């Protein structure tokens, strides 16, 4: 259900924006993201906010439509979707809430087709 590939870190930078995570390629080591990270679209708009713990998605996840509206938000626990995830239409209205437990969908509530 997540729109972004959380294992592809090539497009991420640290949340401060000044430290690209691909610096490991220059040293021959694989980069390992840790902490809050962000990714931007080619035109510079925010696309993704995600938190990692030693290379594994763990914590807040939010991604955004190209118009800047929130597309989805939820939490990762040890690389798996966990808890309530909210999915939004392009106009910002809530479309669906899905509850996950350890990466498995438990319940889904369709709210609007927007």
ABEGO torsion letter per residue (X at the ends): XBABBAABAAABBBAAGABBAAAAAAAGBBBBBBEBBBBBBAAGBBABBBBBBGGBBBEBBBBBBAAGBBABBBBBBGGBBBEBBBBBBAAGBBABBBBBBGGBBABBBBABAX
